[in-house]
Amino acid sequence: MTQPQDWWRQAVVYQVYPRSFADSNGDGIGDLPGITSRVPHLAALGVDAVWLSPFYPSALADGGYDVDDHRDVDPRIGTLEQFDEMVAVLHAAGIKLVVDIVPNHSSNRHAWFQQALAAGPGSPERERYVFRRGAGADGELPPSDWTAMFGGSAWEPVGDGEWYLHLFAPEQPDWNWNHPDVREDHLRTLRFWADRGVDGFRIDVANSLAKDLTEPLPTEAELADLVDGAHRFFDRDEVHDVYVEWRKLFDEYDPPRTAVAEAWVPAHRRARYASPEGLGQAFNFDLLQADFDATAFRRIVTENLAFAREAGSSSTWVLSNHDVVRHTSRYALPAGADQNAWLLSNGEDPEPDTPGGLRRARAATAFTLALPGSTYLYQGEELGLAEVADIPAADLQDPTWLRSGGAEKGRDGCRVPLPWTAAGPSFGFGPGGAHLPQPSWFADVAADQQDGVEGSTLELYRQALATRRRLQGAEELQWLQTPAGVVAFTRPGGWTCLTNFGDEPVDLPAGRLVLTSGDLADGRVPRDTTVWVVAPQ
């Protein structure tokens, strides 16, 4: 079994998007006291840790990932004292805390960026960021044709002939990670939160810190032709020098602080982020991107367990998060459906198979929870929440919507504040309204409507997490021979997981049934269902 310092290797981590989790004061924005008040829910769910998305001071140009001050709390969300109280309550409940670190960029309101703007071209203050003279006689054109992740140019003019780089929104200027001030300040940030009791860190866009901006800058088309490790700003080999330095800091603590990389890189490039000399773990988003398909699920698990062994880490399993359509809705759409087009149709075209989507989502979750490695859950999935696809254009907040000129609807549909109760002005989210509109159907899936109800999605999650904790053993599995469309494996101790992706019911494995994601069909496992069976002792 894992030792205390290795708690993360097979942990269940619950992602809290703080502005949409629970609101204590009725201003429509979730806050730290709201999170603290819901710790009993998290404890009853049975999670090992909470991953807290950004809670820092921010203008919310990108949902809090535009950070004004990396060592403070947004006043709308709380105070440092309330943060400390939340940590204490989580720890008292046996739940660890992982916080988001956003190292690729600051906000444009950050003190250092404001100093850079005031200091002018050629100043030491501008060297902390990525400024370049524009093209054209007067610098009136961007230095290159690079496109930002949220649309539009990746360069923003500042009115003096220079432009700054922002791989995301214009409000998110990129740091210059070749500058010692930037490196030292981030070490200070990591130590600040570790000293306050934070157990680990989730590193946002961990693959983008190191950049090669030597002239001439390549065109956007030329970037696509660069080999692994040679891209000008993604997944460069030297980014790992940063994380070796961070690992030394993490290991000063007892137990060592953990970290997980958000690195959208090819699977064969993931191991270095997850190495013991680096961050220690890296997100595997392969299941999140896959259709509900037996062949795909088995291949992805096999490949990622091998990559984890190569890295000396454990794999991570993710089906939903704050950046993607909730998996209940993804699985309700035909395989290969254009999810953005579906969102732009307000969730009407194609018409989703909502009951089937929930059935498949429950089966996929039970499948991932049976795997060796850690599982990351996203707030609200324990309620079976679907994507809120019909948010009116006037209410959308994601910068993707505006930056794309309405071509990309964005991520607001998975960030709608949670329904805790069937009644109330915001379904128990808070005493007032909610910062994103909640649909009327939230009343039917609210937590209080599922609590204690046999067969509800909430009770399935509680049962699965409790059973997983009881059965958990070494980080191994053995695949079983199965008919086409069925995937099954055993874990140490005689624990068998079987998922039926096919159309016809199949026999239960021999042993005692301890979990099923849905009702059996005359004692057999129907389509879109996962079961766990324990062999007789």
C-alpha positions in Angstrom: 0.0 0.0 0.0 1.1 3.6 -0.5 2.9 5.5 2.2 1.8 8.9 3.5 4.2 10.8 1.3 2.8 8.9 -1.7 -0.8 9.7 -1.0 -1.3 11.2 -4.4 -0.4 8.0 -6.4 -3.9 6.5 -6.2 -5.8 9.5 -4.8 -9.3 10.7 -5.8 -9.0 14.4 -6.3 -12.1 16.7 -6.5 -11.7 19.9 -8.6 -13.4 22.9 -7.1 -14.0 25.8 -9.4 -14.4 28.3 -6.6 -16.6 30.9 -8.2 -19.2 28.3 -9.0 -19.1 25.9 -6.0 -20.9 27.6 -3.1 -21.6 31.3 -2.3 -21.9 32.3 1.4 -22.8 35.9 1.1 -25.3 36.1 -1.7 -23.3 38.2 -4.2 -23.6 35.4 -6.8 -19.9 34.4 -6.7 -18.7 31.3 -4.9 -16.2 32.0 -2.1 -13.9 30.3 0.4 -16.4 30.3 3.3 -18.8 28.6 0.9 -16.3 25.9 0.2 -15.6 25.5 3.9 -19.4 25.0 4.5 -19.5 22.2 2.0 -16.6 20.2 3.4 -19.1 17.7 4.9 -20.3 17.0 1.4 -16.8 16.3 0.2 -16.0 14.1 3.2 -19.2 12.1 2.7 -18.3 11.7 -0.9 -15.0 10.2 0.2 -12.4 12.2 -1.8 -8.8 12.3 -0.8 -8.0 15.8 -1.9 -9.5 19.0 -3.3 -7.9 20.8 -6.3 -8.8 24.4 -6.0 -8.9 26.4 -9.3 -7.6 30.0 -9.1 -8.9 32.1 -6.2 -6.4 34.9 -6.6 -7.2 38.6 -7.3 -8.4 38.8 -10.9 -10.4 40.9 -13.3 -11.9 37.5 -14.5 -10.9 38.1 -18.1 -10.3 34.3 -18.2 -12.2 32.9 -15.2 -9.5 33.7 -12.7 -6.5 32.5 -14.8 -5.6 36.2 -15.3 -3.9 36.6 -11.9 -3.1 40.1 -10.4 -1.3 38.8 -7.3 -0.2 35.1 -7.0 0.1 35.4 -3.2 -3.3 36.7 -2.2 -7.0 35.9 -2.3 -9.6 37.8 -4.5 -11.6 39.9 -2.0 -14.8 38.7 -3.8 -13.8 35.1 -2.8 -12.4 35.7 0.7 -9.3 36.5 2.7 -6.1 34.8 3.6 -7.5 34.1 7.0 -10.5 32.4 5.4 -8.1 30.5 3.3 -6.3 29.2 6.4 -9.6 28.3 8.0 -10.6 26.3 4.9 -7.3 24.4 4.9 -7.8 23.6 8.6 -11.3 22.3 8.1 -10.3 20.2 5.0 -7.3 18.7 6.9 -9.5 18.0 9.9 -11.7 16.0 7.6 -8.7 14.1 6.2 -8.8 15.9 2.9 -5.6 17.4 1.3 -5.5 20.6 -0.7 -4.0 21.1 -4.2 -4.0 24.7 -5.5 -3.7 26.0 -9.1 -0.4 27.8 -10.0 -0.5 29.9 -13.2 3.1 30.3 -14.2 2.9 31.1 -18.0 1.4 34.6 -17.5 0.2 37.2 -15.1 -2.7 39.5 -15.6 -2.2 42.9 -17.2 -3.1 44.4 -13.8 -0.1 42.8 -12.1 2.2 45.3 -10.5 5.2 44.2 -12.5 3.3 44.5 -15.8 2.1 48.0 -14.9 5.7 48.9 -14.1 6.7 47.5 -17.5 4.2 49.6 -19.3 5.2 52.8 -17.5 9.0 52.1 -17.9 9.0 52.0 -21.7 11.0 50.2 -24.4 14.4 48.8 -23.4 13.7 49.1 -19.7 14.7 46.3 -17.2 11.0 46.2 -16.1 10.0 45.1 -19.6 12.5 42.3 -19.6 10.3 40.3 -17.1 7.8 39.9 -19.9 8.0 39.2 -23.6 8.1 42.5 -25.5 9.1 42.9 -29.1 9.3 45.8 -31.5 6.5 45.6 -34.0 7.0 45.2 -37.7 6.5 48.0 -40.2 8.1 51.4 -40.3 6.7 52.5 -36.9 6.1 49.2 -35.3 2.5 49.3 -36.3 2.3 45.6 -37.2 2.6 42.6 -34.9 6.0 40.9 -34.7 4.6 37.7 -36.1 1.4 36.2 -37.4 1.0 34.0 -34.3 -2.6 33.4 -33.2 -3.6 33.3 -29.5 -5.3 30.3 -28.0 -8.5 32.3 -27.5 -8.4 33.8 -31.0 -6.9 36.9 -32.6 -3.3 37.9 -32.6 -0.9 36.6 -29.9 0.6 40.1 -29.8 -0.9 43.2 -28.3 0.4 46.8 -29.0 1.2 49.2 -26.1 1.3 52.4 -28.2 5.1 53.0 -28.3 6.0 50.7 -31.2 6.3 47.6 -28.9 4.0 44.6 -28.6 3.8 42.0 -25.8 3.1 38.3 -26.2 0.0 36.7 -24.8 -0.6 33.1 -25.8 -4.1 33.4 -24.3 -6.1 36.6 -23.7 -4.6 40.1 -24.1 -5.2 40.5 -20.4 -2.7 37.6 -19.8 0.8 38.8 -20.8 3.4 36.0 -20.9 6.3 36.0 -18.4 9.9 35.8 -19.7 11.1 32.7 -18.0 14.7 33.5 -18.9 14.6 36.3 -16.3 15.9 35.4 -12.8 13.3 37.7 -11.2 10.5 35.6 -12.7 12.0 32.3 -11.5 12.7 33.6 -8.0 9.2 35.1 -7.6 7.5 31.8 -8.5 9.7 30.0 -6.0 8.5 32.5 -3.4 4.9 31.9 -4.5 5.2 28.1 -4.1 6.8 28.5 -0.7 4.1 31.0 0.4 1.3 28.5 -0.2 3.2 25.4 1.0 4.0 27.2 4.3 0.2 27.8 4.7 -0.4 24.0 4.5 -1.1 23.5 0.8 -0.3 19.8 0.0 0.3 20.1 -3.7 0.1 22.2 -6.9 -1.6 21.8 -10.2 0.5 23.6 -12.8 -1.4 25.4 -15.5 -0.1 25.0 -19.1 3.1 23.6 -17.7 4.4 23.0 -21.2 4.6 26.6 -22.2 7.0 28.4 -20.0 10.2 28.0 -21.9 10.3 30.0 -25.2 12.8 30.6 -28.0 12.1 34.0 -29.4 15.3 34.6 -31.3 14.9 36.5 -34.6 13.7 35.8 -37.1 10.4 34.6 -35.7 8.9 31.8 -37.7 5.4 32.1 -39.2 2.5 30.2 -37.7 2.7 27.7 -40.6 6.4 27.1 -39.9 5.7 26.4 -36.2 3.7 23.3 -37.1 6.7 21.8 -38.9 9.0 21.9 -35.9 10.1 18.6 -34.3 9.4 17.5 -30.7 11.2 19.8 -28.2 11.9 22.5 -30.8 8.6 24.4 -30.9 9.2 28.1 -30.2 6.9 28.2 -27.1 5.3 24.7 -26.4 7.0 21.7 -24.8 10.6 22.8 -25.2 13.1 20.6 -23.5 14.5 23.3 -21.3 11.2 23.8 -19.5 12.2 20.9 -17.3 15.0 22.9 -15.9 12.3 25.0 -14.1 10.7 21.9 -12.7 13.9 20.4 -11.4 14.3 23.6 -9.4 10.7 23.4 -8.1 11.2 19.7 -7.1 14.0 20.7 -4.9 11.7 23.1 -3.1 8.9 20.6 -2.8 11.2 18.0 -1.3 12.2 20.4 1.5 8.8 19.7 3.1 7.7 16.7 5.0 5.9 15.1 3.4 7.1 16.5 0.1 4.7 18.7 -1.7 3.1 17.2 -4.8 2.5 18.6 -8.2 0.7 17.6 -11.4 1.3 19.1 -14.8 -1.3 20.3 -17.2 0.7 19.6 -20.3 -1.2 19.1 -23.6 1.7 17.2 -25.2 1.9 13.9 -27.1 1.8 11.0 -24.8 5.4 10.0 -25.4 6.5 13.5 -24.2 4.5 13.3 -20.9 7.0 11.2 -18.9 9.5 14.0 -18.3 6.8 16.2 -16.7 5.8 13.3 -14.4 9.3 12.2 -13.4 10.4 12.2 -9.7 13.0 14.8 -10.6 10.3 17.1 -12.0 6.7 17.7 -11.1 6.0 14.0 -10.2 2.7 13.6 -12.1 1.1 14.8 -15.3 -2.5 14.9 -16.5 -3.5 12.2 -19.0 -6.4 13.7 -21.0 -6.7 10.8 -23.4 -9.9 9.3 -22.0 -11.4 12.8 -21.9 -10.9 13.1 -25.6 -12.0 9.6 -26.5 -15.4 8.3 -27.6 -17.2 5.8 -25.3 -15.6 2.8 -27.0 -14.1 -0.5 -25.7 -11.1 -0.5 -28.0 -10.2 3.1 -27.4 -10.5 2.8 -23.6 -8.4 -0.4 -23.4 -5.7 1.1 -25.7 -5.5 4.4 -23.8 -5.2 2.6 -20.4 -2.5 0.3 -21.7 -0.5 3.1 -23.2 -0.7 5.4 -20.2 0.1 2.8 -17.6 3.3 2.1 -19.6 4.1 5.8 -19.8 3.6 6.1 -16.0 5.9 3.2 -15.3 8.5 4.9 -17.6 8.2 8.1 -15.6 8.3 6.4 -12.2 4.9 8.1 -11.6 1.3 7.0 -11.5 -1.2 7.7 -14.2 -4.1 10.2 -13.9 -7.6 9.6 -15.2 -9.9 12.6 -16.1 -13.3 12.6 -17.8 -14.4 16.2 -17.1 -12.9 19.5 -15.9 -13.5 23.3 -16.2 -12.3 23.4 -19.8 -14.4 20.8 -21.6 -18.0 19.8 -22.2 -19.2 17.6 -19.3 -18.8 13.9 -20.1 -22.5 13.3 -19.4 -23.3 15.4 -22.4 -20.3 14.3 -24.6 -21.5 10.7 -24.3 -25.1 11.8 -25.1 -23.9 12.9 -28.6 -23.1 10.7 -31.6 -19.5 9.6 -31.8 -17.4 12.2 -33.4 -20.0 15.0 -33.1 -18.8 18.6 -33.3 -19.2 19.7 -29.7 -18.8 23.4 -30.5 -21.5 23.2 -33.2 -23.8 21.5 -30.7 -23.1 24.3 -28.2 -23.8 26.9 -30.8 -27.2 25.2 -31.5 -27.9 25.7 -27.7 -27.7 21.9 -27.3 -30.4 21.1 -29.9 -28.6 19.8 -32.9 -28.0 16.9 -32.7 -30.6 16.2 -30.1 -28.7 14.5 -27.2 -29.6 11.1 -25.9 -29.7 12.5 -22.3 -30.5 9.2 -20.5 -27.9 7.3 -22.5 -25.3 10.0 -21.8 -25.8 9.7 -18.1 -25.8 5.9 -18.2 -22.5 5.9 -20.2 -21.0 8.6 -17.9 -21.7 6.5 -14.8 -20.2 3.5 -16.5 -17.1 5.4 -17.5 -16.6 6.9 -14.1 -16.8 3.4 -12.4 -14.3 2.2 -15.0 -11.8 4.9 -14.2 -12.2 4.6 -10.5 -11.2 1.0 -10.8 -7.9 1.8 -12.5 -4.5 2.0 -10.8 -3.5 5.6 -10.5 -5.3 8.8 -9.4 -8.7 9.9 -10.6 -9.6 13.6 -10.9 -13.3 14.4 -10.5 -14.9 17.7 -11.5 -17.4 19.4 -9.3 -21.0 18.5 -10.0 -20.2 15.3 -11.9 -21.2 13.4 -8.8 -24.7 14.8 -9.4 -24.6 13.6 -13.0 -24.7 17.2 -14.3 -25.0 17.7 -18.0 -23.5 20.7 -19.9 -25.7 23.8 -19.8 -25.6 24.4 -23.5 -28.3 27.1 -23.9 -26.7 30.0 -22.0 -27.8 33.2 -23.8 -25.1 35.0 -25.7 -25.5 38.1 -23.4 -24.6 36.0 -20.4 -21.5 34.3 -21.7 -18.3 35.2 -19.9 -15.6 33.0 -21.5 -13.2 35.2 -23.5 -13.3 32.5 -26.3 -16.8 33.7 -27.2 -15.8 37.3 -27.8 -12.3 36.7 -29.2 -13.6 34.2 -31.8 -16.4 36.6 -32.9 -19.0 34.1 -31.7 -17.5 31.2 -33.6 -16.6 29.3 -30.4 -19.1 29.3 -27.6 -16.6 28.6 -24.9 -16.5 26.9 -21.5 -19.3 28.6 -19.5 -21.6 25.6 -19.8 -19.5 23.5 -17.5 -18.9 26.3 -15.1 -22.5 27.1 -14.1 -22.9 27.3 -10.3 -23.9 24.0 -8.6 -27.4 23.1 -7.5 -27.3 22.0 -3.8 -31.1 22.2 -3.2 -34.2 22.0 -5.3 -35.5 25.3 -3.9 -34.0 28.7 -3.4 -33.0 31.6 -5.6 -29.9 29.8 -6.9 -30.7 26.1 -6.0 -28.8 26.4 -2.8 -25.7 27.8 -4.4 -26.1 30.9 -2.2 -28.8 33.2 -0.7 -28.8 35.3 -3.8 -28.5 34.7 -7.5 -25.7 33.1 -9.5 -23.1 34.7 -11.8 -24.1 32.3 -14.7 -27.8 31.4 -15.3 -28.9 28.0 -14.0 -31.4 25.9 -15.9 -34.7 24.9 -14.3 -33.8 21.2 -14.6 -31.2 21.7 -11.9 -34.0 21.3 -9.4 -34.3 17.6 -10.3 -30.6 16.8 -9.9 -29.8 18.9 -6.9 -27.8 17.3 -4.2 -30.6 17.2 -1.7 -32.8 15.3 -4.2 -30.1 12.6 -4.5 -28.9 12.4 -1.0 -29.7 8.9 0.4 -31.7 7.9 -2.7 -30.6 4.4 -3.8 -29.4 4.4 -7.4 -28.8 8.1 -7.6 -25.6 9.3 -9.2 -24.5 10.9 -5.9 -25.0 7.6 -4.0 -23.1 5.8 -6.8 -20.1 8.0 -6.4 -20.2 7.7 -2.6 -20.4 3.9 -2.9 -17.7 3.7 -5.5 -15.2 5.9 -3.6 -15.8 4.0 -0.4 -15.4 0.6 -2.1 -12.3 1.7 -4.0 -10.7 2.8 -0.8 -11.4 -0.6 0.8 -10.2 -2.6 -2.2 -7.2 -0.5 -3.3 -3.9 -2.4 -3.6 -0.7 -2.3 -5.8 -0.7 -0.2 -8.9 -1.3 -3.1 -11.2 -4.0 -4.6 -13.4 -4.3 -7.7 -15.6 -6.5 -7.7 -18.7 -9.0 -10.5 -19.1 -10.2 -12.1 -22.3 -13.6 -10.8 -23.2 -16.1 -10.7 -26.1 -15.9 -7.7 -28.6 -17.3 -4.6 -27.0 -16.4 -5.6 -23.4 -13.4 -4.6 -21.4 -12.5 -6.3 -18.1 -9.4 -6.4 -15.9 -8.5 -7.7 -12.4 -6.7 -5.7 -9.7 -4.7 -7.3 -6.8 -6.8 -9.0 -4.2 -9.3 -10.5 -6.7 -11.1 -7.2 -7.6 -12.5 -7.4 -11.2 -13.9 -4.5 -13.2 -16.0 -5.2 -16.3 -17.5 -2.6 -18.6 -20.0 -3.5 -21.4 -19.6 -1.0 -24.2 -21.5 -3.4 -26.6 -25.2 -3.8 -27.4 -25.9 -7.2 -25.8 -25.9 -8.1 -22.1 -23.0 -10.3 -20.9 -22.5 -12.5 -17.9 -21.2 -11.2 -14.6 -17.7 -12.3 -13.6 -17.6 -14.9 -10.9 -17.6 -13.6 -7.4 -19.5 -11.1 -5.2 -21.0 -8.0 -6.8 -19.9 -4.9 -4.9 -20.7 -2.1 -7.4 -22.8 -1.6 -10.5 -23.2 1.7 -12.4 -26.7 0.7 -13.5 -29.4 -1.9 -13.1 -28.6 -5.4 -14.2 -30.7 -7.2 -16.8 -31.9 -10.6 -15.4 -28.6 -10.9 -13.5 -26.5 -10.0 -16.5 -24.5 -6.8 -17.3 -26.4 -4.7 -19.9 -24.9 -2.2 -22.4 -23.2 1.0 -21.0 -22.7 -0.5 -17.6 -19.7 -1.2 -15.3 -19.6 -3.7 -12.5 -17.1 -4.5 -9.8 -16.9 -8.0 -8.5 -14.7 -9.4 -5.7 -13.6 -13.0 -5.9 -14.6 -15.2 -2.9 -11.9 -15.5 -0.2 
